[in-house]
Structure formats: structure tokens, C-alpha cells
Amino acid sequence: MSAADPEQVLAVGVDVGGTSVRAGVVDAEGQILDTVRAPTPAGEEALEETIAGAVGELARRHPVRATGLALAGFVAPGGDTVRYAPHLSWRDAPVATRVGARLGLPTVVEHDANAAALAERRFGAAAGASTAVFVALGTGIGAALLIGGELFRGAHGVAPELGHVRVVPDGRPCPCGKRGCWERYCSGTALATTALELLAADRSGGSVLARDAAADPGRISGQRVAAAAREGDRVARRAVAELGHWLGEGLAMVADVFDPELVVVGGGVSGSAPLFLDAARERYARVVTGAGHRPLARIRTAQLGDAAAVVGAAQLAREAVTAEPGAAVAG
């Protein structure tokens, strides 16, 4: 395939989540022109058929040239094989080749945090940054690293798994099999866990969350805790303060390893950043190695919201088909 003018290429980005598949047609300016959603089915065959159906529907309405898939999982170098995805059925599967064959379109696969970081670098909060870390606070923690403005994936395509760095030895159990991972203290799930722990130890009463937990502990989600904190609930505000503390601790650790100029905080929890981000910045500035004697990274919230992975995946696909002739692309 000959190189195409990137300004003229429309690509589809697909955010493949554990509960839904979201596909969007994205132009060269990072604007989503059209979207399709579908529930995420079980099984590889059904999942690939659902993705192909969503992309095919968009391709019938727009002259798309390529597809990029973003998902939470380990993607092998080259953007074809999904080695492991905890919430999806793929295991060592040549996903890009198989989906590309269904569609007849060049197809690439990327970790969703990497895709979101690329979108923020090109169109959002990380524009112009050379060395930046993207931290997505959601159910867990997704992370990406940009060095020289380029994604760093590590030797085997799984870097950086910051959410599973231990911050509390023998701490809260994590689905990854370890205990005390950062995401067990700094995520939407962690916010709910902290609130329930605080409620169990609280005897003063008066908390709206206490009444919710008494009726149904399952109602205590990260979103519910954040909403209660905005309403002034005492226990919820303590839980949010704990999240801010651990975000600051983790960002200091990240700065000690990578020394980024910029940290972008995204994911669903970032929508509540006014409740905790200033405290996280203060904690980071106090505990980073050499505090008071080194420049600090700027810490910003993401600008593209939950669209970032779709935009980033489409951008990767666009780059694949507008590269020099001879570049390897599945499909």
C-alpha cells in the first residue's frame, strides 16, 4: 500500500472494554465524527465478530482506511498479538490479523492507556511534552510513558504496569495475585474500599454513606463516594483524602523512576480531581526524593475524557497507513 496523505485519512478507533465495545470514526484533527456501541460478548469469535460489525457499520457510512483497537491487556511488540487481557477472552491471539481479515482493513492493537496517552500528546493535555506519564484512575490504574514524545512499551510490550507496583507490603489483596498494589489504594475501586473500611470503624453516625451501606454495601461505589464528598459527607471526604494521599505517594515514586516533565491524570476518577488533586500535588512535592532541591513535574488532568482511547487508537491506525511504503501492518 502506498503512503496516504494523513490529513485526508479517516480511521476507526475501537475501545474494547470488559462491558462494552465503543467504535468511533476519527479525523486527522482528533474529532470523533460518528460512533457505534455494542455489549462485549464472551468468547474470542463473538468478540471479533462484534468489533467487525461495529467497524463495518461505520465503514458503510464513512470512507475509513484503517482500524485501531485499544484494550486493557498485554500487547506484543508490533501491534498484532494480544498476549493477555484480564477482562477479555484473548490469550496469545493474533487479534489484529484476524480482525483485519474480517474487515479488509489494516488493523493495529494497542494497550488502552498507551492509546489514551498518545491522544493526549497529540490533541490534549500532554501536547508538546517530551517526557510524560499518563495515569488513568478507573477500576484500577492504567499507565503509559512517553519518552521523547514517543510511547515506551518496554522490551515485551507490557510497560509500564504502575498500578501493580506495591506501595504497602502485605496490604490489600489485588486481583493480580499480589498484595498492596498502588491501584488498591488509588482508584475508583480503592475509593469504595477505603470508604467501607472507614464506615466499619466509624461510630459517630450521621454519614449518608453509612445509611447507604446499611441498606446495601454494593451501593458504595467510587462514584457514590465522590458524590457524597462533594455534598460534604465527612466519611466520604476522608476517603477522598486517602486517595489524594496515595496518588501523591505514587506520583513521587513515578518521579523518582522516570523524572517526567508532566503527569497527566485521566480515567473516570479524574472527573473528581478538584476534590483531591491539590492534596496529591502537595504530598508529591513533600515526599519526592530531593524535595525542595529539584524541579517538579507539572500535574494536569486529561482533556479528552473517555474518548481518549478511541482517538488514540484511530491515530495509531492512521499513522500505520500513512507511513512510508513497506511498513508492516496487519490486515
Residue pairs with C-beta under 8 A, 6 or more apart in sequence:
1 106
1 321
1 325
1 329
2 325
3 322
3 323
3 324
3 325
4 65
4 321
4 322
5 322
6 28
6 318
6 319
6 322
7 28
8 28
9 28
9 65
9 66
9 318
9 321
9 322
10 25
10 26
10 27
10 33
10 62
10 63
10 64
10 65
11 25
11 26
11 64
11 65
11 66
11 67
11 68
11 314
11 315
11 317
11 318
11 321
12 23
12 24
12 25
12 26
12 55
12 58
12 59
12 64
12 66
12 67
12 68
12 105
12 314
12 317
13 23
13 24
13 26
13 67
13 68
13 70
13 115
13 309
13 310
13 311
13 312
13 313
13 314
13 315
13 317
14 21
14 22
14 23
14 24
14 51
14 54
14 55
14 67
14 68
14 69
14 70
14 310
14 313
15 21
15 22
15 23
15 70
15 71
15 112
15 306
15 309
15 310
15 313
16 40
16 47
16 51
16 69
16 70
16 71
16 88
16 112
17 40
17 71
17 72
17 87
18 40
18 72
18 87
18 88
19 39
19 40
20 37
20 38
20 39
20 40
21 37
21 38
21 39
21 40
21 47
21 50
21 51
21 54
22 35
22 36
22 37
22 310
23 35
23 36
23 37
23 51
23 54
23 55
23 58
23 310
24 32
24 33
24 34
24 35
24 36
24 58
24 307
24 310
24 311
24 314
25 32
25 33
25 34
25 35
25 58
25 61
25 62
25 64
25 314
26 32
26 33
26 310
26 311
26 314
26 315
26 318
27 33
28 318
29 123
30 119
30 122
30 123
30 304
30 311
30 315
32 307
32 310
32 311
33 62
34 58
34 61
34 62
35 310
36 54
36 57
36 58
37 54
38 50
38 53
38 54
39 50
40 47
40 50
40 88
41 47
41 49
41 50
42 89
43 89
44 89
44 90
44 93
47 88
47 89
47 90
48 95
48 98
48 99
48 102
49 102
51 69
51 99
52 99
52 102
52 103
55 64
55 67
55 99
55 103
55 105
56 103
58 64
59 103
59 105
64 105
65 105
65 106
65 317
65 318
65 321
66 105
66 106
66 107
66 108
66 317
66 318
66 320
66 321
66 329
66 331
67 99
67 100
67 103
67 105
67 106
67 107
67 108
67 317
67 331
68 107
68 108
68 109
68 110
68 115
68 312
68 313
68 314
68 315
68 316
68 317
68 318
68 320
69 95
69 96
69 99
69 107
69 108
69 109
69 110
69 313
70 109
70 110
70 111
70 112
70 114
70 115
70 116
70 309
70 310
70 312
70 313
71 82
71 85
71 88
71 109
71 111
71 112
72 85
72 86
72 87
72 88
72 111
72 112
72 113
72 142
73 82
73 83
73 84
73 85
73 86
73 88
73 90
73 111
74 82
74 83
74 84
74 85
74 111
74 156
74 157
74 158
75 81
75 82
75 83
75 109
75 110
75 111
75 153
75 157
76 82
76 83
76 156
76 157
77 153
77 156
77 157
78 328
79 96
79 108
79 109
79 110
79 316
79 320
79 330
80 94
80 95
80 96
80 97
80 108
80 109
80 330
81 92
81 93
81 94
81 95
81 96
81 109
82 88
82 90
82 91
82 92
82 93
82 95
82 109
83 91
83 92
83 157
83 158
84 90
84 91
84 92
86 175
94 330
95 109
96 107
96 108
96 109
96 330
96 331
97 107
97 330
97 331
99 107
99 331
100 106
100 107
100 330
100 331
101 331
103 331
104 331
105 331
106 317
106 320
106 321
106 329
106 330
106 331
107 317
107 329
107 330
107 331
108 313
108 316
108 317
108 320
108 329
108 330
110 118
110 312
110 313
110 316
111 142
111 144
111 153
111 157
112 136
112 142
112 309
113 134
113 136
113 142
113 143
113 144
114 144
114 151
114 153
114 312
115 308
115 309
115 311
115 312
115 313
115 315
115 316
116 134
116 136
116 142
116 144
116 266
116 302
116 304
116 308
116 309
116 312
117 126
117 132
117 134
117 144
117 145
117 146
117 151
117 264
117 312
118 144
118 151
118 312
118 315
118 316
119 304
119 307
119 308
119 309
119 311
119 312
119 315
120 126
120 127
120 134
120 264
120 266
120 302
120 303
120 304
120 308
120 312
121 127
121 129
121 132
121 146
121 149
122 312
122 315
123 303
123 304
123 311
124 264
124 302
124 303
124 304
124 308
125 262
125 264
125 300
125 301
125 302
125 303
126 132
126 134
126 146
126 262
126 264
126 300
129 146
129 149
129 261
129 262
130 146
130 147
130 148
130 149
130 261
131 146
131 147
131 148
131 258
131 259
131 260
131 261
131 262
132 145
132 146
132 260
132 261
132 262
132 263
132 264
133 143
133 144
133 145
133 146
133 160
133 162
133 254
133 258
133 260
133 262
133 263
133 264
133 297
134 143
134 144
134 145
134 146
134 263
134 264
134 266
134 302
135 141
135 142
135 143
135 162
135 250
135 251
135 254
135 263
135 264
135 265
135 266
135 267
136 142
136 143
136 266
136 267
136 270
136 302
137 186
137 187
137 188
137 247
137 265
137 266
137 267
137 268
137 269
137 270
138 187
138 188
138 267
138 268
138 269
139 187
139 188
139 189
140 163
140 183
140 187
140 189
141 162
141 163
141 182
141 183
141 186
141 187
141 267
142 163
142 267
143 160
143 161
143 162
143 163
144 151
144 160
145 151
145 152
145 159
145 160
145 258
145 260
146 152
152 159
152 160
153 159
154 160
162 182
162 250
162 254
163 181
163 182
163 183
163 187
164 174
164 176
164 178
164 181
164 182
164 183
165 181
165 182
165 250
165 253
166 178
166 179
166 180
166 181
166 182
167 180
167 181
167 182
167 185
167 246
167 249
167 250
167 253
168 179
168 180
168 184
168 185
169 179
169 180
170 179
170 180
171 179
171 180
171 181
171 184
171 185
172 179
172 180
172 181
172 184
172 185
172 190
172 193
173 179
173 184
174 180
174 181
174 183
174 184
182 246
182 250
182 253
183 189
183 190
184 190
184 193
185 194
185 242
185 243
185 246
186 243
186 246
186 247
186 250
187 222
187 269
188 221
188 222
188 223
188 267
188 268
188 269
189 222
190 222
190 243
190 246
191 222
191 225
191 226
191 239
191 240
191 243
191 269
192 220
192 221
192 222
192 224
192 225
194 225
194 239
194 242
194 243
195 209
195 220
195 225
195 235
195 236
195 239
196 213
196 217
196 220
198 235
198 238
198 239
199 207
199 209
199 210
199 213
199 220
199 235
202 210
202 235
206 234
207 228
207 233
207 234
207 235
207 236
208 228
208 231
208 233
208 236
209 220
209 224
209 225
209 228
209 233
209 235
209 236
210 235
212 219
212 220
212 224
213 219
213 220
222 268
222 269
223 268
225 236
225 239
225 240
226 236
226 240
226 269
226 271
226 272
226 275
227 236
228 235
228 236
229 236
229 237
229 239
229 240
229 272
229 275
230 272
230 275
237 275
240 272
240 275
240 276
241 276
241 279
243 269
243 276
244 275
244 276
244 277
244 278
244 279
244 280
244 283
245 279
245 280
245 283
247 265
247 276
247 277
247 280
247 283
247 284
248 279
248 280
248 281
248 282
248 283
248 284
248 286
248 287
249 283
249 284
249 287
251 263
251 280
251 284
251 288
251 297
251 299
252 283
252 284
252 287
252 288
252 289
254 260
254 263
255 263
255 284
255 288
255 289
255 296
255 297
256 288
256 289
259 297
260 297
261 297
261 298
262 297
262 298
262 299
262 300
263 297
263 298
263 299
263 300
264 300
264 301
264 302
265 273
265 277
265 299
265 300
265 301
265 302
266 301
266 302
266 304
266 305
266 308
267 302
268 306
270 301
270 302
271 305
273 301
277 299
277 301
280 299
281 299
284 296
284 299
285 291
285 296
288 294
288 296
302 308
304 311
320 327
320 329
321 329
323 329
